[in-house]
Amino acid sequence: MATKRQQQAQETKEKLLKAASKLISERGFDAVSINDIVSECGVAAGTFYLYFKSKDELLIYLSHQIHTEISRMLEETEGDSGLARLRQVLEKWRQKFDSSDSNFHLQTYRVYVALNIKGEEHSQRNDAKFEEEVFYRCLTDAVAQGELADTTPVDFLAGLMSVEIHGIPSYFSYHFTKEETDAWWNNYIDYIFDGMLKPYMY
């Protein structure tokens, strides 16, 4: 059971994350400073450093928020169609791209690469394990529910989709406009169900 002080601390942290997310969505990552974030929250500048070591660490927490959203969605839809839940997960990822600028994704990857080079870990570090486990869970449910054949290579497909999800922001941030990326997402989600999974559907 959290104490009142712990609850207030968590609320302040979430307030900072919400303000940062809003400002970055409006202005872009580079144009938002720590002072902008604390001003938006109406707290002292030093408050930021009680929760985050730097703007880079804040970025890790922001990138991790989609995991929280997906976990909550899966809890709320427990027992529903595995394929329907898989589509909802993919739609969550599409929404993440819609709500952030390409530079945010590039900066996120820069931070993760720096962690890898230094051999450092972080409690909120975003990696492929979460996505792979979620895809595996949805596909396994779909097999158990009779939506997909028992011969479906669940392990391979979950890993493949995880690789694709992590490659999308890197590739498209460098090469394409937002409109082109949106169009690609539409085609990609259709391909998952009409192409990749089609041979295993009953």
C-alpha positions in Angstrom: 0.0 0.0 0.0 1.6 3.3 -1.1 1.9 6.1 1.4 0.5 9.5 0.8 4.0 10.8 0.0 4.6 8.0 -2.5 1.3 8.6 -4.1 2.0 12.3 -4.5 5.5 11.6 -5.9 4.0 9.3 -8.5 1.3 11.9 -9.4 4.0 14.5 -9.8 6.1 12.2 -12.0 3.1 11.4 -14.2 2.3 15.1 -14.4 5.8 15.8 -15.7 5.6 13.0 -18.2 2.2 14.2 -19.4 3.4 17.7 -19.8 6.6 16.6 -21.7 4.5 14.4 -24.0 2.1 17.3 -24.8 4.9 19.8 -25.4 7.0 17.4 -27.5 3.9 16.5 -29.6 3.3 20.2 -30.2 6.8 21.5 -30.8 9.1 18.5 -31.4 11.7 17.0 -29.1 14.5 19.5 -29.7 12.3 22.6 -29.2 11.3 21.6 -25.7 13.5 22.3 -22.7 13.4 21.1 -19.1 12.3 24.6 -18.1 9.4 24.4 -20.5 8.3 21.1 -18.9 8.4 22.3 -15.3 6.7 25.6 -16.3 3.9 23.6 -17.9 3.4 21.7 -14.7 3.8 24.7 -12.4 6.6 23.2 -10.4 10.1 24.3 -9.5 12.9 23.5 -11.9 14.6 21.3 -9.4 11.6 19.1 -9.2 12.4 17.6 -12.5 15.7 16.1 -11.2 14.0 14.4 -8.4 12.5 12.0 -10.9 14.7 12.1 -14.0 18.5 12.4 -14.3 18.3 14.2 -17.7 16.1 14.9 -20.7 17.4 11.7 -22.2 16.2 9.6 -19.2 12.8 11.3 -19.6 12.8 10.2 -23.2 13.2 6.5 -22.0 10.1 6.9 -19.8 8.1 8.5 -22.6 9.0 5.7 -25.0 8.0 3.2 -22.4 4.5 4.6 -22.0 3.1 2.6 -24.9 4.0 -0.5 -23.0 1.8 0.6 -20.2 -1.1 1.4 -22.6 -0.8 -1.9 -24.3 -0.6 -3.8 -21.0 -3.8 -2.0 -19.8 -5.6 -2.8 -23.0 -4.7 -6.5 -22.9 -6.0 -6.7 -19.3 -9.2 -5.0 -20.3 -9.8 -7.3 -23.3 -8.7 -10.6 -21.6 -10.6 -13.5 -23.2 -11.4 -11.6 -26.4 -10.3 -12.8 -29.9 -6.5 -13.2 -30.1 -6.5 -11.7 -33.6 -8.7 -8.8 -32.6 -6.3 -8.0 -29.8 -3.3 -8.3 -32.1 -4.9 -5.7 -34.4 -5.5 -3.4 -31.4 -1.8 -3.7 -30.4 -0.8 -2.7 -33.9 -3.2 0.2 -33.9 -1.6 1.4 -30.6 1.7 1.5 -32.3 0.3 3.4 -35.2 -1.2 5.9 -32.8 2.3 6.3 -31.2 3.7 7.3 -34.5 0.8 9.7 -35.2 1.3 11.5 -31.9 5.1 12.1 -32.1 7.5 13.7 -34.6 10.1 11.6 -36.4 13.0 13.3 -34.5 11.5 11.9 -31.3 12.0 8.4 -32.6 15.6 9.2 -33.8 16.5 10.7 -30.4 15.0 7.6 -28.6 17.2 5.3 -30.7 20.2 7.5 -30.0 19.7 7.0 -26.2 19.3 3.3 -26.5 22.4 2.9 -28.7 24.3 5.0 -26.1 23.1 2.6 -23.4 24.2 -0.4 -25.4 27.7 1.0 -26.1 28.2 1.8 -22.4 26.8 -1.6 -21.4 24.3 0.1 -19.2 20.8 -1.1 -18.3 17.8 1.0 -17.3 14.6 -0.1 -15.4 12.4 1.5 -18.0 14.5 0.6 -21.1 12.4 -0.1 -24.1 13.4 -3.2 -26.0 12.1 -5.9 -28.3 11.2 -8.4 -25.5 8.0 -6.7 -24.5 6.7 -6.5 -28.1 7.7 -10.1 -28.8 5.9 -11.4 -25.7 2.8 -9.4 -26.6 2.7 -10.7 -30.1 3.3 -14.3 -28.9 0.5 -13.9 -26.4 -2.0 -12.7 -29.0 -1.0 -15.4 -31.5 -1.0 -18.2 -28.9 -4.5 -17.1 -27.9 -5.6 -17.1 -31.5 -4.4 -20.7 -31.9 -6.1 -21.8 -28.7 -9.4 -20.1 -29.8 -9.3 -21.8 -33.2 -8.6 -18.7 -35.2 -5.2 -19.9 -36.3 -4.0 -23.5 -37.1 -2.0 -25.5 -34.6 0.9 -25.5 -37.1 1.2 -21.7 -36.9 4.9 -20.8 -36.2 4.0 -18.6 -33.3 7.6 -18.1 -32.1 8.9 -17.1 -35.5 6.0 -14.8 -36.4 6.1 -13.0 -32.9 9.8 -12.4 -33.4 9.4 -11.2 -36.9 6.7 -8.7 -36.0 8.8 -7.4 -33.1 11.8 -6.8 -35.5 9.5 -5.0 -37.9 7.9 -2.8 -35.2 11.4 -1.7 -34.1 12.7 -1.2 -37.6 9.8 1.0 -38.7 10.7 4.2 -36.7 14.3 4.0 -37.7 13.7 3.4 -41.4 10.8 5.8 -41.9 12.2 8.6 -39.8 15.2 8.8 -42.2 13.4 8.4 -45.5 9.7 9.3 -45.6 7.2 12.0 -44.8 4.5 11.5 -42.2 1.9 11.0 -44.9 4.0 8.2 -46.5 4.5 6.6 -43.2 0.8 6.7 -42.4 0.1 5.0 -45.8 2.7 2.4 -45.1 1.1 1.6 -41.7 -2.2 1.0 -43.4 -0.6 -1.5 -45.8 1.4 -3.1 -43.1 -1.5 -3.9 -40.8 -3.5 -5.2 -43.7 -0.5 -7.4 -44.7 -0.3 -9.0 -41.3 -3.8 -10.3 -41.5 -4.3 -10.7 -45.3 -0.7 -12.0 -46.0 1.5 -13.1 -43.2 -1.3 -14.9 -41.1 -3.6 -15.9 -44.0 -2.0 -19.3 -44.6 -2.7 -20.3 -41.0 -6.3 -19.0 -40.7 -9.2 -21.5 -40.8 
